[in-house]
Amino acid sequence: MLETVSAAPPLPSASRPLDWPIPTLAEVYRARSVIDRYLARTPLLAPPALAERLGFPVFVKCENVQPIGAFKVRGGLYLLSRLSPEERARGVVTASTGNHGQSIAYAAREFGARALIYAPAGANPNKVAAMRRLGAEVVFAGADFDASWAAAEERAETEGAYLVHPANTPELIAGVGTSTLEILEAVPDLDALLVPIGGGSGLCGACIVGKTINPNLEVIGVQAVGASAVHDSWRRRELLTLDRADTFAEGVATRVAFELPAQIFWDRVDDMILVSDREMRQAILTLLETTGQLAEGAGAAALAAAYAQRERLAGKKVAVVLSGGNLTLTGLRQALAEERPW
């Protein structure tokens, strides 16, 4: 586990409220009324071959088939729909390692807004190219998300653009929560839902929707062993910043725990599991072999955790979120060369 270099201030209490409202189930339904106009509902697969390997029924929510290859497009569309014409005219600025940036770029194109995305120097080249194809201006700044975010903040202040934080934005959480809504409408008696954690919007959506509709649903977050900021913060009950994020899976390469997500899942999530890069690579190959679906590292994390926890989950109906499929050829070659399916 990585060394903790600092602890953020404690979570805001009722006497010191957050600047952001916490989304409700009603807000998720409002988001769906927008998102359904732009996106088809994604498949929920129940592959017999995968169930055999795990030993229990498993449903795979295929967010990898979204237009940007990841679930975050839901949040981007809902956020841009909520901006005023004046705010869209000023443009939107954000920072991203890839999928969030694609989401904002896609939504900005749909709503006629300018998008400016700051990205770390080592960002996934396929995701950067996709952002540019969608019409966004991409600027490289720093070695990680934090450096890119600082540059985005400065640019937004200078130009008066609308600044979008990838985690501390209620509309993004409400938008991605529609994925969990689709899962539970298809499988009302679901027992457990496993969700990968980057900034935490997907897990927040799962908690808001899942725990409101069915308080007995077990919601489990999944992070990488080498990027365990949210996991460690949840266990220690304080917001932490780690000195580095060490994982090939950029979608879960988180070294900072953010305020709004923590406020939402602090007392709602049932557990958080850490998986190794090797386990994620094995899950990539297992998904490809049993479902025909390509997952990036973060997209395979939930299945990796389900396999690691298969004895605990035995006898339950389980869903895993395949959050994204933007795997580079280099990443696929590495998985094929180093690992093998279960």
Order of alpha helices (4+ residues) and beta strands (2+ residues): beta-alpha-beta-alpha-beta-alpha-alpha-beta-alpha-beta-alpha-beta-alpha-beta-alpha-beta-alpha-beta-alpha-beta-alpha-beta-alpha-alpha-alpha-beta-alpha
